[in-house]
Amino acid sequence: MKESRYPVHGAGLGLRRTLMGPLADQPPAQVGFYEVAPENWIGIGGVYGRQFRAFTERYPFVCHGLSLSIGSPSPLDETFLQRLKRFLDQHNIRGYSEHLSYCSDDGHLYDLMPIPFTDEAVHYVAERIRRTQDILERRIAMENVSYYAAPGKEMEEIDFINAVLQEADCELLLDVNNIYVNSINHQYDAEEFLTALPAERVMYFHIAGHFNEAEDLVVDTHGADVIDPVWELLDKAYAHFGVVPTLLERDFNIPPLPELLGEVDRITALQAQWTPARAPGHAGQL
């Protein structure tokens, strides 16, 4: 069997505490991996800590961070990064990603703010990503984020993302929904943007739901079902990149587990359409 370059496989699900009981009682075979925000679990002990450890011992996990604030004017929180490294190693986390944005200055802003699309910002952010990778002793992935304004813009979003990935020599967490959201809000072609991203740097995909505030304003919420145009864009992503591990994000308005698994099933069905058929007696490609 040909070894995949991806750290995980198949369709993934964000692990939320409200889901831990149902998932433990009836482990779903269609979930290939789970994702958590490490900030929600570092230092957690007691019942929840033991439950989480039981999950990470049994299933592949990736982590998607919330507070690294890679574009912040404040210094990197290297104390946090040392704690994060211990957490990632302790739980055998397969991959770590963060947002290509910032969320703090002197204090936390409790939102993901857009980094100016400038050459200066490329160099600044890339150096901070390299330092983060040195401390964690692993390559990390940066996620293309949704944004609603572009202050100080001197280059296009796609050029900014590609320049950061190249200079930092890091991976990409490709969020399909964010491309769709931004394509509506900033009026560009979603498929053209998608195919301009570097396939060799993709670690895995995100897919999620959003909220239509107005005809020309879409808000990335992770609080609704994935809509058909986003599923169609995911299908185009598989056509272009091949079958990439794909995680379903749902952060609030979380439905019963069987409803969530229905969307996971849709991911696996799309992946199956783009998976090469296995000839009798031969192992297929992951």
matplotlib code that plots the C-alpha trace (Angstrom):
import matplotlib.pyplot as plt

x = [0.0, 1.4, 2.0, 0.1, 1.9, -1.0, -0.9, -4.5, -7.0, -10.6, -13.3, -12.8, -15.0, -14.3, -14.5, -16.7, -17.4, -21.1, -20.2, -17.9, -20.6, -22.4, -19.1, -17.8, -21.1, -21.3, -18.0, -18.7, -16.7, -16.9, -14.9, -11.2, -9.8, -10.8, -9.7, -9.6, -8.4, -5.5, -6.3, -9.5, -7.6, -4.1, -4.1, -7.5, -7.6, -10.3, -13.1, -12.8, -9.0, -9.3, -12.0, -9.9, -6.9, -9.0, -9.9, -6.3, -5.1, -7.6, -8.0, -5.8, -6.0, -5.0, -5.1, -6.3, -5.2, -7.1, -4.6, -1.1, -1.9, 0.7, 0.2, 0.1, 2.4, 3.1, 6.0, 5.2, 4.1, 6.9, 5.8, 2.5, 4.4, 6.4, 3.2, 1.7, 4.7, 4.3, 0.6, 1.1, 3.8, 1.8, -1.2, 0.6, -1.1, -0.6, -0.7, -1.0, -2.6, -3.4, -5.1, -3.3, -4.5, -4.1, -6.3, -4.2, -2.1, -1.8, -4.7, -6.9, -9.4, -11.7, -11.9, -9.7, -8.4, -7.0, -3.3, -2.5, -1.7, 1.8, 5.4, 6.4, 3.7, 4.8, 8.3, 7.1, 4.6, 6.9, 9.7, 7.2, 6.0, 9.6, 10.2, 7.1, 8.1, 11.6, 10.0, 7.5, 10.0, 7.4, 6.0, 2.7, -0.1, -1.6, -5.3, -6.7, -9.1, -12.4, -12.2, -14.5, -12.1, -8.5, -6.8, -3.5, -3.8, -0.9, -1.3, -4.0, -5.0, -3.9, -0.4, -0.1, -1.0, 1.4, 4.2, 3.9, 3.7, 6.8, 8.9, 7.9, 8.2, 5.1, 2.0, -1.5, -4.8, -7.1, -10.6, -13.0, -15.8, -13.6, -12.8, -16.5, -17.3, -14.5, -15.4, -18.9, -17.7, -14.8, -16.2, -13.6, -13.8, -13.7, -12.4, -9.7, -8.5, -8.7, -6.5, -3.9, -3.0, 0.0, -1.1, 2.2, 1.7, -1.9, -2.1, -5.9, -9.2, -11.8, -15.5, -18.2, -21.5, -22.0, -24.7, -26.0, -26.3, -27.1, -26.9, -23.3, -22.3, -21.7, -20.5, -18.3, -20.1, -19.5, -23.0, -25.1, -25.2, -22.8, -24.6, -24.6, -22.3, -19.6, -20.1, -19.6, -16.4, -15.2, -15.8, -13.8, -11.0, -10.8, -10.8, -7.8, -5.8, -6.9, -8.5, -7.4, -8.4, -11.4, -12.7, -16.3, -16.3, -19.4, -18.8, -22.3, -26.0, -24.6, -27.2, -27.6, -24.7, -26.6, -27.2, -23.5, -22.6, -24.8, -22.5, -19.4, -21.0, -21.3, -17.6, -16.7, -19.1, -17.4, -13.9, -15.0, -15.9, -12.3, -10.5, -9.0, -10.7, -8.8, -8.0, -8.5, -5.4, -3.9, -3.8, -5.3, -3.8, -4.6]
y = [0.0, 3.4, 5.5, 8.8, 12.1, 13.3, 12.9, 11.6, 10.0, 10.2, 12.4, 14.0, 15.6, 18.4, 16.8, 18.9, 18.0, 17.6, 14.9, 12.8, 10.7, 9.7, 9.1, 6.9, 4.9, 4.3, 5.0, 5.9, 3.9, 6.7, 9.2, 8.8, 11.4, 14.1, 17.7, 19.9, 23.3, 22.6, 25.7, 23.9, 20.9, 21.9, 21.4, 19.8, 17.0, 15.0, 13.2, 15.3, 14.9, 11.1, 11.0, 13.1, 10.8, 7.8, 9.3, 10.3, 6.9, 5.3, 7.7, 9.9, 13.6, 16.9, 20.3, 23.6, 26.5, 29.6, 31.9, 31.8, 35.2, 34.7, 38.2, 40.1, 43.1, 41.5, 39.0, 35.4, 33.7, 31.2, 30.0, 28.9, 27.3, 25.2, 24.0, 23.3, 21.2, 19.0, 18.6, 17.7, 15.2, 13.7, 13.0, 12.0, 14.7, 14.1, 17.7, 21.3, 24.2, 27.9, 30.8, 33.2, 36.1, 37.7, 37.9, 39.8, 42.9, 43.9, 41.5, 39.1, 40.6, 37.5, 37.7, 36.8, 40.0, 40.2, 40.7, 43.4, 42.0, 43.6, 42.5, 43.7, 41.5, 38.5, 38.7, 39.4, 36.5, 34.1, 34.7, 34.1, 30.8, 29.6, 30.4, 28.5, 25.5, 25.6, 25.6, 22.9, 20.8, 20.1, 21.8, 23.5, 24.5, 27.9, 28.3, 30.7, 32.7, 34.5, 38.3, 41.3, 44.1, 44.3, 47.2, 48.4, 46.0, 46.1, 42.7, 40.2, 37.7, 34.7, 36.2, 37.0, 33.5, 31.9, 34.2, 33.4, 29.7, 29.8, 32.1, 30.3, 26.8, 25.6, 23.7, 24.9, 24.1, 24.7, 25.9, 25.4, 27.3, 30.3, 30.5, 30.4, 33.1, 35.4, 34.9, 36.3, 39.1, 40.2, 39.2, 36.8, 33.4, 30.7, 27.9, 30.1, 31.0, 27.4, 26.1, 28.8, 27.4, 25.0, 21.4, 20.2, 22.2, 21.1, 19.2, 18.8, 20.5, 22.2, 22.4, 24.2, 26.1, 29.9, 32.6, 34.7, 38.2, 39.8, 39.0, 40.3, 39.5, 36.0, 35.4, 32.4, 31.0, 27.2, 27.1, 25.7, 22.8, 23.0, 24.4, 22.9, 25.5, 24.6, 20.9, 21.6, 23.5, 20.6, 18.3, 20.6, 20.6, 16.8, 17.0, 19.3, 18.1, 14.5, 13.0, 15.1, 14.4, 16.7, 17.8, 18.9, 22.0, 22.7, 25.0, 25.8, 24.9, 21.4, 18.9, 15.4, 13.1, 11.2, 14.5, 15.4, 12.0, 12.6, 15.4, 13.2, 10.6, 13.1, 13.9, 10.2, 9.7, 12.6, 11.1, 7.7, 9.2, 10.5, 7.4, 5.2, 1.8, -1.0, -3.8, -7.4, -8.4, -4.9, -2.3, 1.0, 4.4, 6.2]
z = [0.0, -1.0, 2.1, 2.1, 2.8, 4.9, 8.7, 8.8, 6.4, 5.4, 7.0, 10.4, 13.0, 15.5, 19.0, 21.3, 24.9, 24.2, 21.7, 23.9, 25.5, 22.3, 20.5, 23.3, 23.5, 19.7, 18.0, 14.4, 11.9, 9.2, 11.3, 10.4, 12.7, 15.2, 15.8, 18.9, 19.9, 22.2, 24.3, 25.4, 26.7, 27.9, 31.7, 31.9, 34.4, 36.2, 34.4, 31.2, 31.1, 31.4, 28.7, 26.4, 27.0, 26.2, 22.8, 21.9, 22.7, 20.4, 17.5, 15.2, 16.3, 14.8, 16.6, 15.3, 17.5, 18.6, 20.3, 18.6, 17.0, 14.4, 12.9, 16.3, 16.9, 20.4, 20.8, 20.3, 23.5, 23.8, 27.2, 25.7, 22.8, 25.2, 26.9, 23.5, 22.5, 25.6, 24.9, 21.2, 22.1, 25.1, 22.9, 19.8, 17.8, 14.1, 12.9, 14.3, 12.5, 13.2, 11.6, 9.2, 11.2, 14.7, 17.8, 20.3, 21.0, 24.6, 25.3, 23.5, 21.0, 20.9, 17.1, 14.2, 12.6, 9.1, 8.6, 6.1, 2.7, 2.4, 1.7, 5.2, 6.7, 4.7, 6.1, 9.7, 9.7, 8.0, 10.6, 13.4, 11.8, 11.4, 15.1, 16.1, 14.0, 15.7, 19.2, 18.4, 16.4, 13.7, 10.6, 11.1, 8.8, 8.4, 7.5, 4.9, 7.0, 6.3, 6.6, 6.0, 5.4, 4.0, 5.7, 4.2, 1.2, -1.2, -2.8, -3.5, -0.8, -2.9, -3.4, 0.3, 1.3, -1.2, -0.3, 3.5, 2.8, 0.6, 2.9, 6.1, 4.5, 6.3, 5.4, 4.5, 6.2, 3.2, 4.4, 1.5, 3.2, 3.9, 0.1, -0.7, 2.0, 0.8, -2.8, -2.1, 0.2, -2.0, -5.4, -6.8, -8.5, -5.8, -8.0, -9.5, -6.0, -4.9, -7.7, -7.2, -3.8, -3.6, -3.6, -2.2, 1.0, 1.9, 5.2, 5.2, 4.4, 6.5, 5.5, 7.5, 7.4, 7.4, 7.7, 4.8, 6.4, 3.0, -0.7, -0.7, 2.9, 4.2, 7.8, 8.6, 11.7, 11.8, 13.2, 10.3, 7.8, 4.8, 1.8, -1.7, -3.3, -0.7, -1.3, -5.0, -4.2, -2.1, -5.1, -7.3, -4.6, -4.8, -8.6, -8.4, -5.3, -5.1, -2.0, 0.9, 4.5, 5.3, 8.6, 9.3, 11.6, 13.8, 16.8, 17.9, 17.1, 17.3, 16.2, 17.4, 16.5, 13.7, 11.9, 12.1, 10.8, 7.8, 6.7, 7.5, 5.3, 2.5, 2.8, 2.5, -0.4, -2.3, -1.4, -2.7, -6.1, -6.5, -5.0, -7.7, -7.9, -6.4, -8.8, -7.4, -5.5, -5.5, -2.8, -3.7, -3.1, 0.1]

ax = plt.figure().add_subplot(projection="3d")
ax.plot(x, y, z, "-o")
ax.set_aspect("equal")
plt.show()
